[in-house]
Amino acid sequence: MAVRRLPASRSPLKAKPLRNPGQSLDEEIQRILDDKALMWLMAVMFAVAMSGMEWWRWYRASPPTPILISAVALIVLSVGVPRLLSLRRQIIRLKLGRDGEKAVGQYLEALRERGCRVFHDLVGQGFNVDHVIIGQRGIYAVETKTISKPPGKDPKVVFDGTRLLVHGRSLDRDPVSQSKGQANWLRELLAETTGRPYKVKPVIVFPGWYVESSASGQPDAPWVLSPKALPAFIDNEPLVLSEEAVRLAAYHLSRHIRTTA
């Protein structure tokens, strides 16, 4: 009897979807769970199970070897538990950053009503731009910094145009240099893909923090502010791009995202 072959199926989607806020952090969390945490979790569970089984055999008067098995379990536990605790702390930090990016991303969706194009999680070589806003009042590369607040009096972020302090301390990675580097990368990407020069403004937002900035008179300094202040800052900017220039930049950026995702 002849075997009837089904026709090959294909996806109805013509292009890959754009990325979501915090997608890189979601992927990193999943990678840690799959590649690191699962292995150590299984090792710890196996060691505990084997040790428990041997002690049960000893309790039932079967020929046991609980000391040997317990020694092996102790070695696995002494290595595995600290690794799991370290991975847990890492995942907690990643989830905090992811949730911050999602919150900011959802808030930026309101800018679409102003005619802006909003993109999320633009991946570069070893880094990502959390959010990109393209509108007639300019192009903005937005870096989200979601940082836990210390207990006690409500702290603040202070920026003087060069130095950025969070509750009186500098961050391990300089957000100012980071945001400028991301804006320059985006500017070069748009110049390469569109053939036109576009200016890109670096922006750093701190969800849930009070931000005090004295850099308003420094055009080369990034904006450092809370997410809710960003639309007002953009509205105060002059119109610098035509609608055609906005469409061109948005088209090539979405195309880049889909081809590199």
C-alpha positions in Angstrom: 0.0 0.0 0.0 1.4 3.4 -1.0 2.2 5.7 1.9 0.6 9.1 1.4 3.0 11.9 2.4 1.7 15.0 3.9 2.8 18.3 2.3 5.6 20.1 4.0 4.3 22.8 6.3 5.8 26.3 6.9 5.3 29.1 9.3 2.7 31.7 8.2 4.9 34.5 9.6 6.9 36.3 7.0 9.3 37.9 9.5 10.5 37.3 13.0 8.7 39.2 15.7 10.3 42.2 17.3 11.8 41.7 20.7 10.1 42.4 24.0 11.3 44.5 27.0 13.7 42.5 29.1 13.9 39.7 26.6 17.7 39.4 26.8 17.5 39.1 30.6 14.7 36.5 30.3 16.9 34.5 28.0 19.9 34.8 30.4 17.7 33.6 33.3 16.5 30.6 31.3 20.1 29.8 30.3 21.2 29.8 33.9 18.3 27.6 35.0 18.9 25.1 32.1 22.7 25.0 31.9 23.8 25.6 35.5 21.1 25.4 38.2 19.4 22.3 37.0 22.6 20.2 37.0 23.4 21.2 40.6 19.8 20.8 41.7 19.7 17.2 40.4 23.1 16.5 42.0 22.0 17.7 45.4 18.7 15.8 45.2 20.5 12.6 44.1 23.0 12.9 47.0 20.2 13.4 49.5 18.1 10.6 48.1 21.0 8.1 48.1 22.0 9.1 51.7 18.4 8.8 52.9 18.0 5.4 51.3 21.2 4.0 52.9 20.1 5.3 56.4 16.7 3.7 55.8 18.4 0.4 55.0 20.4 0.7 58.2 17.2 1.4 60.1 15.6 -1.7 58.6 18.6 -3.8 59.4 19.6 -4.4 55.8 23.3 -4.4 55.0 24.0 -0.7 54.9 26.9 1.5 53.8 25.6 4.9 55.1 29.0 6.3 56.0 30.4 6.0 52.5 27.2 7.3 50.9 26.9 10.1 53.4 30.5 11.1 52.7 29.7 11.4 49.0 26.5 13.3 49.7 28.4 15.7 52.0 30.9 16.4 49.3 28.1 17.1 46.7 26.2 19.2 49.2 29.2 21.3 50.2 29.8 22.2 46.5 26.3 22.1 45.2 24.4 24.2 47.8 26.8 27.2 47.6 26.5 27.1 43.8 22.7 27.0 43.9 22.7 29.9 46.4 25.0 31.9 44.2 22.8 31.1 41.1 19.7 32.1 43.1 21.2 35.5 43.9 22.2 36.0 40.3 18.7 35.1 39.1 17.1 37.5 41.6 19.3 40.3 40.2 18.4 39.4 36.7 14.7 39.3 37.5 14.9 42.7 39.1 16.5 44.1 36.0 14.0 42.3 33.7 11.0 43.6 35.6 12.4 47.1 35.5 12.8 46.9 31.7 9.3 45.5 31.3 7.9 48.3 33.5 9.7 51.0 31.6 8.8 49.4 28.2 5.1 49.3 29.1 5.3 52.9 30.1 7.1 54.0 26.9 4.2 52.4 24.9 2.3 55.6 25.6 4.8 57.4 23.3 3.3 55.7 20.3 0.3 57.9 20.7 2.6 60.8 20.0 3.7 59.2 16.7 6.9 57.7 18.1 8.2 54.3 17.1 9.3 52.3 20.2 11.7 49.3 20.1 12.9 47.1 22.9 16.0 45.0 23.6 18.1 45.8 20.6 21.0 43.3 20.7 24.5 44.3 19.9 27.9 42.5 20.2 28.0 41.6 23.9 25.5 44.2 25.0 21.9 45.3 24.4 20.1 48.6 24.2 17.1 48.3 26.4 14.8 50.7 24.5 14.9 52.8 21.4 12.5 55.7 20.7 12.3 57.2 17.2 10.2 60.3 16.6 10.2 63.7 15.0 11.8 65.1 18.1 14.8 62.9 17.8 16.1 59.3 18.4 16.8 58.1 22.0 18.7 55.1 23.3 17.3 54.3 26.7 19.3 52.4 29.3 17.2 51.1 32.3 18.9 50.8 35.7 16.7 48.9 38.2 18.5 49.1 41.6 17.1 48.0 44.9 16.7 50.8 47.4 18.4 50.6 50.8 16.2 50.8 53.9 15.6 54.0 55.7 15.3 57.5 54.3 14.3 57.6 50.6 17.6 57.8 48.7 18.2 59.5 45.4 20.3 59.5 42.2 22.5 62.5 41.7 24.1 63.4 38.3 26.2 66.5 37.6 26.8 65.8 33.9 29.9 63.6 34.4 29.6 61.7 37.6 26.5 59.7 38.6 26.0 58.6 42.2 23.3 56.3 43.4 22.7 56.8 47.2 26.1 58.5 47.3 28.0 55.7 45.6 29.3 55.0 42.1 28.0 51.9 40.3 30.4 49.2 39.3 29.7 49.8 35.6 29.7 53.5 34.7 26.2 54.1 33.2 27.3 57.4 31.6 30.0 55.7 29.5 27.7 52.8 28.8 24.8 54.9 27.6 27.1 57.0 25.4 28.6 53.9 23.9 25.2 52.4 23.1 24.0 55.7 21.5 27.1 55.9 19.3 26.6 52.2 18.3 23.0 52.9 17.3 24.0 56.1 15.4 26.6 54.1 13.4 24.1 51.3 12.8 21.5 53.8 11.4 24.1 55.5 9.3 25.2 52.2 7.8 21.7 50.9 7.1 20.0 54.1 6.0 22.8 56.0 4.4 21.8 59.1 6.5 23.3 60.7 9.5 21.1 60.5 12.6 21.8 62.0 16.0 21.1 59.6 18.9 20.5 61.0 22.5 21.6 58.7 25.3 19.1 58.4 28.2 19.4 56.6 31.6 16.3 56.0 33.6 16.0 54.8 37.2 12.6 53.3 37.9 11.3 54.2 41.4 14.1 56.5 42.2 14.2 60.3 42.7 16.7 61.7 40.3 18.5 65.0 40.8 20.3 66.2 37.7 22.3 69.4 37.1 23.4 68.6 33.6 20.7 70.5 31.7 23.2 72.9 30.2 25.5 70.2 28.9 24.3 69.0 25.5 26.7 66.0 25.3 25.6 64.6 28.6 23.0 61.9 28.7 19.6 62.5 30.2 19.4 60.9 33.7 15.8 60.8 35.0 12.9 58.8 36.1 10.8 57.0 33.4 7.7 59.2 34.0 9.7 62.3 33.2 10.9 61.1 29.8 7.8 62.0 27.7 8.0 65.6 29.0 11.7 65.9 28.2 11.0 64.7 24.7 8.0 67.0 24.2 10.3 70.0 25.1 12.7 69.1 22.2 12.3 70.8 18.8 11.2 69.0 15.7 14.3 67.7 14.0 13.2 64.8 11.8 10.6 64.6 9.1 8.0 61.9 9.1 9.8 60.3 6.2 13.1 60.2 8.1 11.3 58.7 11.1 9.8 56.0 8.9 13.1 55.3 7.2 15.0 54.9 10.5 12.2 52.7 12.0 12.0 50.5 9.0 15.8 49.7 8.9 16.0 49.3 12.7 13.1 46.8 12.7 14.7 45.0 9.8 18.0 44.8 11.7 16.2 43.4 14.8 14.4 40.7 12.8 17.5 39.6 10.9 19.7 39.4 14.0 17.2 37.9 16.5 
